[in-house]
Amino acid sequence: MFTLVALVVWLVCFAISCLAFVFWIWMLIDCLKYESSTGNDKIIWALVIVLLNGIGALVYYFVRRPERIKQFGQ
């Protein structure tokens, strides 16, 4: 019984980790592809995403991405 519970917990943690990694890659690609090249915005946001990992991706998703979409339509 204990091994079944441990396996389920491991599978759930593995699935969450995979989803977090895919989200991180998605935000990094979104930043590098759609962020404007004027100034240092693209470089700074890419560094924030890479160095802060999941937290940086979340910050980019909730702070910068909606602003950029509203401003540039992308």
C-alpha positions in Angstrom: 0.0 0.0 0.0 2.8 2.4 0.9 4.6 1.9 -2.4 1.4 2.7 -4.4 0.9 5.9 -2.5 4.6 6.8 -3.0 4.3 6.0 -6.7 1.3 8.2 -7.1 3.0 11.1 -5.2 6.1 10.7 -7.4 4.0 10.7 -10.6 2.1 13.8 -9.6 5.4 15.6 -8.7 6.9 14.5 -12.0 3.9 15.8 -13.9 4.0 19.1 -12.2 7.7 19.4 -12.8 7.3 18.7 -16.5 4.5 21.2 -16.8 6.6 23.9 -15.0 9.5 23.2 -17.4 7.3 23.5 -20.4 5.9 26.8 -19.1 9.4 28.1 -18.5 10.5 27.2 -22.0 7.2 28.7 -23.4 7.9 32.1 -21.6 11.5 32.1 -22.7 10.6 31.6 -26.3 7.8 34.1 -26.1 10.2 36.7 -24.7 12.9 36.0 -27.2 10.5 35.9 -30.2 8.0 38.8 -29.4 9.7 41.2 -27.1 10.8 44.4 -28.9 14.5 44.7 -29.7 14.6 48.4 -28.9 16.6 49.1 -25.7 17.6 46.3 -23.4 14.1 45.0 -22.6 14.5 41.7 -24.4 17.9 40.9 -22.8 16.7 41.9 -19.3 13.5 39.9 -19.4 15.4 36.9 -20.9 17.9 37.1 -18.0 15.1 37.4 -15.5 13.4 34.3 -16.9 16.7 32.3 -17.1 18.1 33.3 -13.7 14.9 33.1 -11.6 13.5 30.0 -13.4 9.9 29.4 -12.6 9.5 32.6 -10.6 10.9 34.7 -13.4 8.6 33.0 -15.9 5.6 33.7 -13.7 6.6 37.4 -13.3 7.0 37.7 -17.0 3.7 36.0 -17.7 1.7 38.2 -15.3 3.6 41.5 -15.5 5.2 42.0 -18.9 3.3 39.8 -21.3 -0.2 41.4 -20.9 1.4 44.8 -21.2 3.2 43.9 -24.4 0.1 42.3 -25.9 -2.0 45.4 -25.1 0.7 47.6 -26.5 1.8 45.7 -29.6 -0.9 43.2 -30.1 1.4 40.2 -29.9 
